[in-house]
């Protein structure tokens, strides 16, 4: 079974204010006061202006938008995350900006690598955004990021 997530995650009110700058974007609430903005193919194309990925090494994060996310983080931490899995094997990437600068990452765990003892890149980014996991779960589970298998399903 496949899992594919490429998204911006931030405090709900801050992300909704920021989305005024990006007419093609949509957000979905994920819990604990956070919202997720999926980086759909159409959104990526509208932001990349024909270019590819940015300096941080993400597949769907165009360089001009890296600067936008840094600016959005003036209102609080903003994360960009990517996770791709197929049949249990996959990779994760995450970065968090706060106050206009990168404060976590970019973090990367490639296919076949174990997660570090302090958690997966996505869980560490969510923790930096204030997510609190309960007993027996990680931050990924705490906000239900497993509810949808593909990025676009969050706004469908």
Buried (B, 14 or more C-beta within 10 A) or exposed (E): EEBBBBBBBBBBEBBBEBBEEBEEBBBBBBBBBBBBBBBBEEBBEBBBEEEEBBEBEBEBBBBEBBEBBBBBBEBBBBBBBBBBBEEEEBBBBBBBBBEEEBEBBBBBBEEEEEBEEEBBBBBBBBBBBEBEBEEEEBBBBBBEBEEBEBBBEBBE
